[in-house]
Amino acid sequence: MRGEDPFDEGDGGAGGLLRQPKAVWATAGASVVAFMGIGLVDPILPSIAKGLAATPSQVSLLFTSYFLITAVAMLLTGWVSSRIGGRKTLLAGLALVVVFAALSGTSSSVTELVGFRAGWGLGNALFVSTALAVIVGAAAGGSAAAILLYESALGLGMACGPLLGALLGDASWRYPFFGTAALMAIGFVCITAFLKEQPRPARRTSLLDPVRALGHGGLASAAASAFFYNYAFFTVLAFTPFVLNMTPYASGAVFFAWGLLLAVFSVLVAPRLQRRFGSLQVLGGSLVLLAVDLLVLGYGNHTVAVVGTIVSGAFIGLNNTVFTELALGVSDAPRPVASAGYNFVRWFAAAAAPFLAPKIEEWSDVHIPFVVAALAAVVGAVIVGVRRGALSQNAEELRPAHATEDGVTVFAD
């Protein structure tokens, strides 16, 4: 029910959340590390550029290759997991991350590093797109506790990724990659030991099912709006470290605070605002506020830019929650299929922003990439307003129970 509070006592309460089988904790722990990989390179981007004699636009391709492969892999993950099962898909994804994260640390050129990050993106897509279903299938106490646990793993990973990158990267930019490989190898062993194979779906997923799902007007509208929003989101994540130009420790602290706000507003604040004001009002208002924050960040002094970066985490957390809840609730397609189609579209913007933002700076000045990102957020808000009818379909059935998928929030209704 739409008014349900996931933090009430019961299946989703603290008791249900903590009383989980070892298989659930093993998968959730590996999920934390997988989500850490998204922001891991943030505080060490300037160090990587210096170590490999690369320009900011070249180093930003670390995000572009990662998310471009992630986007395409969204069409593949359901096809794979429906054929070999969730456990084997998780282990395949983890194995790829271990291999390519370790190889990333051995890179002798930025071209090699970008290529290894692409392989890492494929492994991460296979893992995070399957982990939610595995946790829900293995969890005790109902799906609410499992979903809340997975959402907590997202927030913890997004907050701790930059911190780990700073702590290890202060000695060498290579160490965060080796550290991630080691942690994911531990996750591989834990899942091998504790997780049994989950039941396979009755119907195998086709590669084209996610694309066909985008024929639904509501899902297409949510994906289009999220595309522009993600451009703004990943301008903050991939371009701001160059603007702040801080030491790895200082940059890691900034993005740790950013990640904490993202987690708090995603898990705690968004559901309450939705119940009070409605999903579309929260989404439209948060997108506009994100646009304002980006302009302040882009034109303020260094202190203002630091504060603006941290504050953006609050709006990003709100947007992630509402976007994915609307996307999965408005479509009549099965949720895994709708999620794959939606993420297929929006991750392309995550690939584009890290590449375009430094290029825009080269063509103009340091302020304009933030202006473009702010305009993208406004376009996302306009789409929400114009397509309100399509996005409101089945609105009474939506509820803010959370789930997460492929790196940034995926919320099931």
C-alpha positions in Angstrom: 0.0 0.0 0.0 1.3 3.4 -0.9 1.3 4.7 2.7 3.3 1.8 4.1 6.3 2.8 6.1 9.2 0.4 5.5 10.6 1.3 8.9 7.6 0.2 10.9 8.2 -2.9 13.0 7.3 -6.2 11.3 8.8 -7.8 8.3 10.6 -4.7 7.3 11.5 -3.6 10.9 14.8 -3.7 12.5 14.2 -7.2 13.9 13.4 -8.7 10.5 16.3 -6.8 8.9 18.9 -8.3 11.2 17.6 -11.9 11.4 18.9 -13.0 8.0 20.6 -16.2 6.8 24.3 -16.2 6.0 23.5 -16.2 2.3 21.8 -12.9 2.5 24.6 -11.3 4.5 27.2 -12.6 2.1 25.3 -11.2 -0.9 24.6 -7.9 0.8 28.3 -7.6 1.8 29.4 -8.2 -1.8 26.8 -5.6 -2.9 28.4 -3.0 -0.7 31.7 -3.6 -2.4 30.1 -3.6 -5.8 28.5 -0.2 -5.2 31.8 1.1 -3.8 33.3 0.6 -7.2 31.2 3.4 -8.7 32.7 6.2 -6.6 36.0 4.5 -5.9 37.9 6.5 -8.5 36.4 9.9 -7.6 39.1 11.1 -5.1 42.0 9.7 -7.2 41.0 11.0 -10.6 43.6 13.9 -10.5 46.2 11.3 -9.2 45.4 9.0 -12.1 45.7 11.8 -14.6 49.1 12.8 -13.2 50.4 9.2 -12.9 49.4 8.3 -16.5 50.1 11.7 -18.0 46.5 12.0 -19.1 44.1 14.9 -19.5 40.9 15.2 -17.4 38.7 14.3 -20.4 40.8 11.1 -21.0 40.6 10.1 -17.3 36.9 10.7 -17.3 36.5 7.9 -19.8 36.9 5.6 -16.8 33.3 6.4 -16.0 32.2 6.5 -19.7 33.5 3.0 -20.5 32.2 1.6 -17.2 28.7 2.9 -17.7 28.4 2.4 -21.4 29.1 -1.3 -20.9 26.7 -1.3 -17.9 24.0 0.2 -20.1 24.3 -2.4 -22.9 24.7 -5.2 -20.3 21.2 -4.4 -19.0 19.8 -6.2 -22.0 22.0 -9.2 -21.3 21.7 -9.7 -17.5 18.1 -11.0 -17.5 18.8 -13.3 -20.5 21.8 -14.8 -18.6 20.3 -15.2 -15.2 17.1 -16.8 -16.5 19.2 -19.5 -18.2 22.1 -20.2 -15.7 20.4 -19.1 -12.5 21.0 -16.3 -10.0 23.9 -17.9 -8.1 26.0 -18.6 -11.2 25.3 -15.1 -12.6 26.4 -13.5 -9.3 29.6 -15.5 -9.3 30.3 -14.8 -12.9 29.9 -11.0 -12.3 32.1 -11.2 -9.2 34.8 -13.1 -11.0 34.9 -10.5 -13.8 35.1 -7.7 -11.3 38.0 -9.4 -9.5 39.9 -9.9 -12.7 39.3 -6.5 -14.2 39.8 -4.5 -11.0 43.1 -6.2 -10.5 44.1 -5.5 -14.1 43.1 -1.9 -13.7 45.8 -1.6 -11.0 48.4 -2.8 -13.4 47.6 -0.4 -16.2 50.5 1.4 -17.8 48.4 3.8 -19.9 45.0 5.5 -19.6 43.8 3.5 -22.7 44.5 0.2 -20.8 42.7 1.5 -17.7 39.7 2.6 -19.7 39.5 -0.9 -21.3 39.8 -2.7 -18.0 37.1 -0.5 -16.5 34.8 -1.6 -19.3 35.3 -5.2 -18.3 34.7 -4.2 -14.7 31.4 -2.6 -15.8 30.2 -5.8 -17.4 30.9 -7.8 -14.2 29.3 -5.2 -12.0 26.1 -5.2 -14.2 25.8 -9.0 -14.0 26.2 -8.8 -10.2 24.1 -5.9 -9.1 21.2 -6.6 -11.4 20.9 -10.1 -10.0 21.7 -9.5 -6.3 18.4 -8.0 -5.4 16.4 -11.0 -6.7 18.8 -13.3 -4.9 18.5 -11.5 -1.6 14.7 -11.4 -1.8 14.6 -15.1 -2.6 16.9 -16.0 0.3 15.8 -13.5 2.9 13.9 -14.3 6.1 11.1 -12.1 7.4 9.6 -11.1 4.1 10.7 -9.0 1.1 10.5 -5.7 3.0 13.5 -6.6 5.2 15.5 -7.9 2.3 14.8 -4.7 0.2 15.7 -2.5 3.1 19.0 -4.4 3.6 19.9 -4.1 -0.1 19.1 -0.4 -0.1 21.3 0.0 3.0 24.1 -1.8 1.1 23.8 0.8 -1.7 24.0 3.8 0.6 27.0 2.3 2.5 28.8 1.4 -0.7 28.2 4.8 -2.3 29.5 6.6 0.8 32.5 4.3 1.5 33.7 4.0 -2.1 35.3 7.5 -2.2 36.6 7.0 1.3 38.4 3.8 0.4 39.7 5.4 -2.8 41.2 8.2 -0.7 42.7 6.0 2.0 44.4 3.6 -0.4 44.9 6.2 -3.2 47.0 8.5 -0.9 49.9 6.0 -1.2 49.3 5.1 -4.9 46.4 5.5 -7.3 46.8 1.7 -8.1 46.0 0.5 -4.6 42.2 1.2 -4.6 41.9 -1.2 -7.6 43.8 -3.9 -5.9 41.9 -3.4 -2.7 38.6 -3.7 -4.5 39.7 -6.9 -6.3 40.7 -8.4 -2.9 37.3 -7.5 -1.3 35.3 -8.9 -4.2 37.4 -12.1 -4.1 36.3 -12.5 -0.4 32.7 -11.9 -1.6 33.1 -14.6 -4.2 34.3 -17.1 -1.5 31.4 -16.1 0.8 28.7 -16.5 -1.8 30.2 -19.8 -3.0 30.1 -21.1 0.6 26.8 -19.8 1.8 24.4 -19.2 -1.1 22.4 -22.1 -2.6 21.1 -21.9 -6.1 17.8 -19.9 -6.4 14.8 -21.1 -8.4 14.9 -20.1 -12.1 12.0 -18.1 -13.6 9.3 -20.1 -15.4 9.9 -18.0 -18.5 13.3 -17.2 -20.0 13.9 -13.6 -20.7 14.6 -12.5 -24.3 17.3 -10.0 -25.2 14.6 -7.7 -26.7 12.1 -7.9 -23.9 13.5 -4.8 -22.1 13.4 -2.8 -25.4 9.8 -3.9 -26.0 8.9 -2.8 -22.5 9.9 0.8 -23.4 6.8 0.9 -25.7 4.8 1.6 -22.6 4.3 5.4 -22.4 4.8 5.7 -18.7 8.0 3.6 -18.6 9.3 5.5 -21.7 8.6 8.9 -20.0 10.3 7.9 -16.8 13.3 6.6 -18.7 13.6 9.8 -20.8 13.4 12.0 -17.8 15.9 9.9 -15.9 18.2 10.1 -18.9 18.5 13.9 -18.4 18.7 13.6 -14.7 21.5 11.1 -14.8 23.5 13.5 -17.0 23.3 16.0 -14.2 24.0 13.3 -11.5 27.2 12.1 -13.2 28.5 15.5 -14.0 28.7 15.9 -10.2 30.3 12.5 -9.7 32.8 12.5 -12.5 33.6 16.2 -13.2 33.5 17.9 -9.8 36.7 16.2 -8.5 38.7 18.1 -11.1 37.0 21.4 -10.2 37.6 20.9 -6.5 41.2 19.9 -7.1 41.8 18.6 -3.6 44.0 15.9 -2.1 42.7 12.4 -2.2 41.9 12.5 1.6 40.0 15.8 1.3 38.1 14.8 -1.9 37.3 11.4 -0.3 35.9 13.2 2.8 33.7 15.4 0.5 32.3 12.5 -1.4 31.9 10.4 1.8 29.6 13.2 3.1 27.9 13.3 -0.3 27.2 9.6 -0.1 25.9 9.7 3.4 23.3 12.4 2.4 22.4 10.3 -0.7 21.8 7.3 1.5 19.8 9.1 4.2 17.6 11.0 1.7 17.1 7.9 -0.4 16.2 5.5 2.4 14.7 7.7 5.1 13.5 11.0 3.7 12.1 10.2 0.2 9.4 7.8 1.4 8.1 10.3 3.9 8.0 13.1 1.4 6.3 10.9 -1.1 3.5 10.1 1.4 3.0 13.7 2.2 3.3 15.4 -1.2 3.1 12.7 -3.8 5.8 11.1 -6.0 5.6 13.5 -8.9 5.6 16.6 -6.8 8.7 15.4 -4.9 10.4 14.4 -8.2 9.8 17.7 -10.0 10.8 19.8 -7.0 13.9 17.8 -6.4 15.0 18.1 -10.0 14.6 21.9 -10.0 16.5 22.2 -6.7 19.3 20.0 -8.1 19.5 22.4 -11.1 19.8 25.4 -8.7 22.4 23.6 -6.7 24.5 22.8 -9.8 24.5 26.5 -10.8 25.6 27.5 -7.3 28.3 24.8 -7.4 29.5 26.0 -10.8 29.7 29.7 -10.1 30.6 29.7 -6.4 34.0 29.9 -4.8 35.9 26.8 -3.6 34.1 26.6 -0.3 30.7 27.0 -2.0 31.6 24.3 -4.5 32.4 21.9 -1.7 29.1 22.6 0.1 27.2 22.4 -3.2 28.7 19.0 -4.0 27.8 17.6 -0.6 24.2 19.0 -0.7 23.7 17.6 -4.2 23.7 14.1 -2.6 20.4 14.9 -0.9 18.6 15.7 -4.2 20.2 12.8 -5.9 19.0 10.4 -3.2 15.4 11.8 -3.5 15.5 11.5 -7.3 16.9 8.0 -7.4 14.1 6.8 -5.1 11.2 8.3 -6.9 12.4 7.7 -10.4 12.9 4.0 -10.1 9.7 3.6 -8.1 7.7 5.3 -10.8 9.5 3.4 -13.6 8.8 0.0 -12.1 5.3 0.8 -10.9 3.9 2.5 -14.0 4.7 -0.4 -16.4 2.7 -3.6 -16.9 5.9 -5.4 -17.8 7.5 -7.8 -15.3 9.7 -5.8 -12.9 13.1 -7.3 -14.0 12.2 -6.5 -17.6 10.9 -3.0 -16.9 14.0 -2.3 -14.8 16.3 -3.5 -17.6 14.7 -1.3 -20.2 14.6 1.7 -17.9 18.3 1.3 -16.9 19.3 0.6 -20.5 18.2 4.2 -21.3 19.4 6.1 -18.3 22.9 4.6 -18.0 23.8 6.0 -21.4 23.6 9.5 -19.9 25.9 8.2 -17.1 28.3 7.3 -19.9 27.9 10.6 -21.7 28.3 13.1 -18.9 31.9 12.1 -17.8 33.1 12.4 -21.4 31.2 15.6 -22.4 31.7 17.7 -19.2 35.5 18.0 -19.6 35.1 18.6 -23.3 32.6 21.4 -22.7 35.1 23.0 -20.3 37.8 22.8 -23.0 35.5 24.5 -25.5 34.2 27.1 -23.1 35.1 27.5 -19.4 34.8 25.7 -16.1 31.3 27.1 -15.4 29.5 25.9 -18.5 29.5 22.1 -17.8 27.4 22.9 -14.7 25.1 25.1 -16.7 24.5 22.2 -19.1 24.0 19.8 -16.3 21.5 22.2 -14.6 19.6 22.5 -17.9 19.5 18.7 -18.2 17.9 18.5 -14.7 15.3 21.1 -15.8 14.5 19.2 -18.9 14.0 16.1 -16.7 11.5 18.1 -14.6 9.7 19.4 -17.7 9.2 15.8 -18.9 7.8 14.9 -15.6 5.3 17.8 -15.8 4.3 17.3 -19.4 4.0 13.5 -19.1 2.3 13.7 -15.7 -0.7 11.7 -16.9 1.4 8.8 -18.2 3.5 8.7 -15.1 0.5 8.8 -12.8 -0.9 5.6 -14.2 -1.4 3.2 -11.4 -0.2 5.8 -9.0 -2.5 4.6 -6.2 -0.7 1.3 -6.4 2.8 2.8 -5.9 4.4 2.5 -2.6 7.9 3.5 -1.4 9.3 0.1 -0.6 12.9 0.1 -1.8 15.2 -2.0 -3.8 18.4 -1.2 -5.5 20.0 -2.2 -8.7 23.2 -1.6 -10.9 25.0 0.9 -8.9 22.6 3.8 -8.2 19.1 3.2 -6.7 16.5 0.9 -8.2 13.4 0.9 -6.1 10.6 -1.7 -6.4 7.1 -0.6 -5.5 
